[in-house]
Amino acid sequence: MTSFDRDTVLDVARRAIHTETLALQRLGRSLGDDFVQAVDIMMSCDGKIVVTGMGKSGLVGRKIAATLASTGTPSFFLHPGEAFHGDLGMISRNDVVLALSYSGETDEILKIVPFIHDNGNRLIAVTGSAESALAKNADVHLDVSVRKEACILDLAPTSSTTTQIALGDALAVALMKLKEFTSVDFARLHPGGSLGRRLLMKVENVMRRHDLPVVDADCSAKDMIHAVSRGGLGLILIVTDGRLSGIVTDGDIRRAMESRESDFFNIKASDIATRHPKTITPSAKLIDAEKLMTRHKVNSLPVVDENGVLAGVIQIYDIKL
């Protein structure tokens, strides 16, 4: 392992983080009417938000476009060099262009500004200089200037890219608020994520419906133990005339063994069953099943239809997968 001064490394790292923290605090204080105007333009956009930028600003722009798109504001990233060589056709007349350039003098972006104006698009510039060519040719200018980069040479984009990312996030969450974007909306755009799965999928999609540990009310203690072991759910289900009439958990059995002692093997399932267990319907959302389990501190729920007929069992582990 290379030998170096641990304290020096940590000091440099902490200074970098402190420098970027100061830049973010300054950005927060500077937000005002220009930011509100930019949000208004984006909120009124009938098309998409086209984000563009070169180099590090371009990388930040890709992140901003992705964040906007995933939080209810249709958006995509357009490379300015590719745009100048044929991809300008991707910009529709009802789109809004969000251009990032810390210097505000990036040649590739300035070359497409005439087209943006001629096409009738609104242009929001994100730069570090209000006197730059891009800022002066935009409908709205958002200032992300920093006093110092976190780079020890004060050269590499560090603090400046951090403020660009933060500003993009601020735009996205402001638009979320105005659009009343909910967790359900988020889930619809992220169906493969954990939240999307819980909000959109139903109990019937994941419940166990075959080989359920079903017994009758007169099931003996010995048979209850075997049924719990075979079922692998930590419980058995008492069904009478096709309807769920109670459940017995492995905890119920253990407590009965301790309290009944020698009389334990004389008991029946009905003697220790929970007569009115918490249940859920097959059409309920997974998020509702999770809330019910959390509220009542249980790991499993019998699934019954509107007539009380047993349809399956869902466990917290099925939801968390």
MIGULUM-379342 format. One line per field, with one value per residue (C-alpha): x, y, z. Coordinates in pm, 1 decimal, always signed. Layout:
REM residues N
px	c(X / ...)
py	c(Y / ...)
pz	c(Z / ...)
END
This chain:
REM residues 321
px	c(+0.0 / +127.6 / +252.5 / +93.6 / -3.3 / -351.5 / -425.2 / -332.3 / -565.8 / -856.2 / -786.7 / -793.0 / -1114.1 / -1287.5 / -1181.7 / -1328.6 / -1659.4 / -1660.9 / -1592.6 / -1883.0 / -2109.1 / -2040.3 / -2116.1 / -2450.9 / -2540.1 / -2461.9 / -2674.5 / -2967.8 / -2948.1 / -2928.5 / -3248.6 / -3512.7 / -3741.7 / -3530.5 / -3571.3 / -3947.1 / -3967.9 / -3773.8 / -4008.6 / -4308.6 / -4171.2 / -4105.8 / -4444.0 / -4618.5 / -4424.6 / -4655.1 / -4364.5 / -4046.1 / -3757.5 / -3453.5 / -3137.1 / -2805.0 / -2445.5 / -2086.1 / -1818.9 / -1884.2 / -2188.8 / -2316.1 / -2278.2 / -2469.4 / -2728.7 / -2789.3 / -2855.9 / -3093.5 / -3287.4 / -3319.1 / -3436.9 / -3695.2 / -3826.9 / -3856.8 / -4044.3 / -4319.2 / -4159.0 / -4092.8 / -3731.4 / -3434.2 / -3068.8 / -2944.1 / -2570.2 / -2506.9 / -2241.8 / -2475.1 / -2755.7 / -2551.8 / -2486.0 / -2842.1 / -3013.2 / -3179.4 / -3483.0 / -3534.2 / -3639.6 / -4011.0 / -4153.8 / -4332.5 / -4020.1 / -3817.9 / -3438.4 / -3232.3 / -2868.2 / -2580.3 / -2243.1 / -2048.4 / -1854.4 / -2159.6 / -1930.8 / -1935.4 / -1908.1 / -2116.0 / -2409.9 / -2383.0 / -2396.6 / -2745.1 / -2889.1 / -2998.0 / -3196.6 / -3358.9 / -3471.2 / -3587.1 / -3778.6 / -3966.5 / -3833.6 / -3787.5 / -3426.1 / -3317.3 / -2943.3 / -2756.3 / -2415.6 / -2165.5 / -2167.7 / -2462.2 / -2247.9 / -2180.6 / -2313.8 / -2542.1 / -2690.6 / -2758.2 / -2931.8 / -3158.7 / -3512.6 / -3404.1 / -3058.6 / -2992.3 / -2667.9 / -2460.1 / -2138.0 / -1902.9 / -1625.1 / -1391.7 / -1374.3 / -1311.0 / -1020.3 / -689.5 / -581.9 / -916.3 / -942.6 / -1136.7 / -1516.6 / -1611.5 / -1804.3 / -1953.7 / -2087.0 / -2224.7 / -2424.1 / -2549.7 / -2676.1 / -2838.0 / -3009.3 / -3141.8 / -3277.2 / -3437.2 / -3613.4 / -3735.1 / -3875.4 / -4038.5 / -4215.9 / -4314.2 / -4478.8 / -4668.7 / -4782.6 / -4885.7 / -4669.8 / -4741.4 / -4571.5 / -4820.2 / -4711.9 / -4350.3 / -4427.4 / -4590.3 / -4266.0 / -4056.3 / -4251.1 / -3934.4 / -3838.8 / -3937.1 / -4182.7 / -4337.9 / -4381.8 / -4556.0 / -4779.7 / -4883.6 / -4886.6 / -5172.7 / -5174.6 / -5299.1 / -4983.2 / -4751.2 / -4960.6 / -4906.5 / -5215.0 / -5104.6 / -5019.1 / -5154.2 / -5137.9 / -5514.7 / -5663.4 / -6004.8 / -6106.6 / -6061.5 / -5698.6 / -5488.9 / -5180.3 / -4957.0 / -5110.5 / -5083.9 / -4708.5 / -4670.8 / -4889.3 / -4688.3 / -4362.3 / -4485.1 / -4646.2 / -4335.7 / -4543.9 / -4521.1 / -4896.7 / -5187.3 / -5525.0 / -5849.6 / -6112.8 / -6475.8 / -6722.2 / -6471.4 / -6434.2 / -6147.0 / -6252.9 / -5920.0 / -5543.3 / -5286.3 / -4929.1 / -4617.9 / -4600.0 / -4947.6 / -4833.3 / -4516.8 / -4709.9 / -4966.4 / -4688.3 / -4552.8 / -4886.8 / -5065.7 / -4760.0 / -4876.1 / -5224.0 / -5086.5 / -5145.1 / -5512.9 / -5586.6 / -5743.0 / -5670.2 / -5990.0 / -5870.3 / -5579.5 / -5683.8 / -5724.1 / -6089.1 / -6097.0 / -5750.2 / -5654.3 / -5709.6 / -5675.5 / -5841.0 / -5664.9 / -5726.2 / -5559.6 / -5231.7 / -4909.0 / -4856.8 / -5187.0 / -5082.2 / -4751.5 / -4925.4 / -5167.9 / -4886.8 / -4683.5 / -4978.4 / -5070.6 / -4712.1 / -4769.0 / -4560.5 / -4839.5 / -5195.3 / -5456.6 / -5605.1 / -5982.1 / -6241.3 / -6552.9 / -6729.8 / -6455.3 / -6334.1 / -5961.8 / -5764.4 / -5406.0 / -5148.2 / -4914.3 / -4607.4 / -4399.8 / -4110.8 / -4320.2 / -4365.2 / -4003.6 / -3858.4)
py	c(+0.0 / +346.1 / +542.6 / +882.6 / +1121.1 / +1017.0 / +1352.7 / +1541.5 / +1330.7 / +1380.8 / +1753.2 / +1797.1 / +1595.2 / +1791.2 / +2120.5 / +2010.5 / +1921.3 / +2245.7 / +2449.4 / +2282.7 / +2327.7 / +2701.2 / +2712.2 / +2540.2 / +2775.5 / +3073.2 / +2924.8 / +2880.8 / +3243.3 / +3367.5 / +3204.3 / +3461.3 / +3585.6 / +3437.7 / +3091.2 / +3141.7 / +3257.8 / +2952.4 / +2722.0 / +2903.9 / +2855.6 / +2486.7 / +2439.5 / +2595.1 / +2386.1 / +2178.2 / +1975.7 / +1848.9 / +2007.3 / +1968.2 / +1978.0 / +2044.8 / +2097.7 / +2006.7 / +1829.4 / +1816.2 / +2038.0 / +1785.7 / +1504.5 / +1710.7 / +1785.3 / +1415.3 / +1374.1 / +1672.8 / +1542.7 / +1201.5 / +1354.1 / +1570.9 / +1279.5 / +1053.5 / +1314.7 / +1401.3 / +1654.3 / +1499.8 / +1568.9 / +1440.7 / +1530.2 / +1660.1 / +1679.2 / +2027.2 / +1900.1 / +1633.4 / +1890.0 / +2121.1 / +1833.0 / +1720.3 / +1644.9 / +1985.1 / +1816.2 / +1656.1 / +1994.5 / +2061.0 / +2411.5 / +2363.8 / +2246.4 / +2448.6 / +2436.4 / +2427.9 / +2499.2 / +2446.9 / +2613.8 / +2744.4 / +2991.9 / +3075.8 / +3083.7 / +2720.0 / +2734.2 / +2422.2 / +2564.3 / +2917.3 / +2774.3 / +2631.2 / +2938.1 / +3102.8 / +2790.3 / +2788.4 / +3148.9 / +3092.4 / +2782.4 / +2980.9 / +2789.5 / +2946.3 / +2926.8 / +2896.8 / +2943.1 / +2802.3 / +2970.1 / +3120.8 / +3460.9 / +3692.5 / +3880.2 / +3574.0 / +3540.7 / +3251.6 / +3438.5 / +3749.4 / +3548.8 / +3352.9 / +3424.2 / +3350.7 / +3324.6 / +3112.9 / +3198.0 / +2905.9 / +3101.8 / +2985.8 / +3174.0 / +2878.7 / +2531.1 / +2248.1 / +2143.9 / +2221.6 / +2407.3 / +2588.4 / +2459.8 / +2132.8 / +2173.4 / +2060.4 / +2319.2 / +2450.8 / +2111.9 / +2052.9 / +2375.7 / +2283.4 / +1948.8 / +2114.2 / +2373.4 / +2098.5 / +1912.0 / +2232.7 / +2284.4 / +1925.5 / +1926.6 / +2268.3 / +2129.8 / +1817.2 / +2039.3 / +2245.4 / +1935.5 / +1763.8 / +1469.9 / +1182.5 / +861.4 / +677.0 / +887.9 / +812.0 / +441.8 / +449.7 / +586.1 / +336.1 / +8.7 / -195.7 / -33.0 / -147.5 / +139.0 / +89.6 / -278.5 / -221.2 / +56.3 / -101.3 / -476.8 / -655.8 / -917.6 / -1180.2 / -1129.8 / -1258.2 / -1451.3 / -1819.8 / -2007.8 / -2370.5 / -2628.1 / -2409.3 / -2553.5 / -2592.6 / -2787.0 / -2824.2 / -2697.2 / -3040.1 / -3077.4 / -3232.3 / -3076.5 / -3335.9 / -3269.8 / -2894.0 / -2924.5 / -3131.8 / -2889.9 / -2586.6 / -2759.0 / -2871.2 / -2539.1 / -2329.5 / -2019.4 / -2017.9 / -2070.1 / -2298.5 / -2198.2 / -2331.1 / -2362.9 / -2447.0 / -2497.3 / -2342.6 / -2023.7 / -1911.7 / -1942.3 / -1889.6 / -1923.5 / -2075.4 / -1947.7 / -2133.4 / -1883.1 / -1987.8 / -2349.3 / -2272.3 / -2072.5 / -2352.4 / -2606.7 / -2392.7 / -2315.4 / -2649.4 / -2867.2 / -3231.6 / -3141.4 / -2993.4 / -3300.7 / -3302.3 / -2963.0 / -2894.5 / -2618.5 / -2437.2 / -2413.2 / -2182.4 / -2025.9 / -1656.6 / -1652.6 / -1327.2 / -1283.1 / -982.5 / -1060.3 / -889.6 / -930.4 / -1054.6 / -722.3 / -510.6 / -338.1 / -469.4 / -134.8 / -184.9 / -532.9 / -392.7 / -117.5 / -366.5 / -599.5 / -312.8 / -169.0 / -501.6 / -629.4 / -951.4 / -1111.7 / -1296.7 / -1227.0 / -1477.4 / -1367.1 / -1410.1 / -1307.8 / -1102.6 / -1414.5 / -1506.5 / -1795.0 / -1858.7 / -1763.3 / -1766.2 / -1626.6 / -1329.1 / -1267.3 / -955.5 / -1130.5 / -1150.6 / -774.4 / -686.0 / -893.8)
pz	c(+0.0 / -88.6 / +209.4 / +265.6 / +543.3 / +660.2 / +822.4 / +507.0 / +296.0 / +535.4 / +562.4 / +184.0 / +157.1 / +431.3 / +277.3 / -55.2 / +105.0 / +304.0 / -9.3 / -191.4 / +111.3 / +109.4 / -263.3 / -206.9 / +77.2 / -144.8 / -424.2 / -187.2 / -76.9 / -435.3 / -559.2 / -648.5 / -923.8 / -1204.7 / -1055.2 / -1017.5 / -1380.2 / -1497.5 / -1307.1 / -1458.2 / -1809.8 / -1748.6 / -1582.3 / -1882.9 / -2133.8 / -2356.4 / -2491.2 / -2329.8 / -2145.3 / -2370.4 / -2158.7 / -2328.6 / -2221.6 / -2308.3 / -2104.7 / -1730.2 / -1774.2 / -2024.6 / -1772.9 / -1518.3 / -1785.9 / -1842.4 / -1472.0 / -1464.1 / -1765.2 / -1601.0 / -1272.9 / -1446.6 / -1650.2 / -1346.8 / -1143.2 / -1387.7 / -1622.8 / -1967.1 / -2057.1 / -2255.2 / -2301.6 / -2636.9 / -2705.5 / -2854.3 / -3097.4 / -3232.8 / -3242.4 / -3464.6 / -3702.1 / -3757.6 / -3427.9 / -3396.5 / -3546.7 / -3206.1 / -3068.2 / -3125.1 / -3130.1 / -2798.4 / -2613.9 / -2362.0 / -2379.0 / -2059.3 / -2150.5 / -1907.6 / -1954.5 / -1658.3 / -1871.9 / -2078.0 / -2380.2 / -2490.1 / -2868.8 / -2938.5 / -2743.3 / -2882.0 / -3234.3 / -3176.7 / -3000.3 / -3331.6 / -3418.8 / -3073.1 / -3120.3 / -3478.3 / -3371.5 / -3109.5 / -2810.5 / -2468.5 / -2350.7 / -1987.9 / -1937.2 / -1638.4 / -1620.7 / -1381.9 / -1553.8 / -1612.4 / -1865.1 / -2081.2 / -2435.4 / -2339.2 / -2043.4 / -2250.6 / -2523.3 / -2288.0 / -2175.0 / -1818.0 / -1665.1 / -1354.8 / -1180.5 / -1047.7 / -997.7 / -724.8 / -551.0 / -549.7 / -696.6 / -451.5 / -672.4 / -497.4 / -813.7 / -835.7 / -1191.6 / -1225.2 / -1222.1 / -871.4 / -673.5 / -997.6 / -1108.1 / -759.4 / -776.0 / -1123.5 / -994.4 / -692.8 / -910.9 / -1137.9 / -836.8 / -708.7 / -1042.3 / -1044.1 / -691.3 / -740.4 / -1046.0 / -850.3 / -590.8 / -846.6 / -1035.9 / -710.7 / -811.2 / -569.7 / -465.3 / -685.8 / -984.1 / -898.9 / -883.9 / -1226.5 / -1368.9 / -1170.2 / -1198.1 / -1158.4 / -829.1 / -482.3 / -428.9 / -772.1 / -707.4 / -373.3 / -503.0 / -831.6 / -778.1 / -606.1 / -334.4 / -579.6 / -788.2 / -515.9 / -262.8 / -202.8 / -314.1 / -339.7 / -71.8 / +205.0 / +560.3 / +598.9 / +893.2 / +1051.7 / +1392.3 / +1555.3 / +1440.7 / +1718.2 / +1871.3 / +1704.8 / +1361.6 / +1416.1 / +1471.3 / +1154.3 / +952.7 / +1064.9 / +974.2 / +632.6 / +546.3 / +597.7 / +674.5 / +1051.2 / +1081.0 / +998.7 / +863.0 / +1005.7 / +735.8 / +806.3 / +519.3 / +281.5 / +484.3 / +701.0 / +1065.9 / +1242.0 / +1240.2 / +1471.7 / +1459.4 / +1565.2 / +1850.7 / +1964.5 / +1968.0 / +2166.9 / +2424.3 / +2456.4 / +2513.7 / +2797.1 / +2959.5 / +2907.4 / +2976.1 / +3005.2 / +2881.6 / +2559.2 / +2343.4 / +2438.2 / +2285.3 / +1944.2 / +1697.7 / +1791.2 / +2153.6 / +2075.9 / +1744.9 / +1674.5 / +1573.1 / +1379.4 / +1227.4 / +1019.4 / +651.1 / +316.7 / -21.8 / -337.8 / -515.8 / -246.1 / -329.8 / -180.9 / -8.3 / +176.0 / +286.3 / +410.9 / +608.6 / +764.3 / +869.1 / +1012.5 / +1204.2 / +1363.4 / +1394.6 / +1200.4 / +925.6 / +744.6 / +632.1 / +514.6 / +183.7 / +156.6 / -101.6 / -32.0 / +97.5 / +341.1 / +127.7 / +169.2 / -142.0 / -18.4 / +222.7 / +179.0 / +391.8 / +449.3 / +272.6 / -45.8 / -38.6 / +38.9 / -247.4)
END
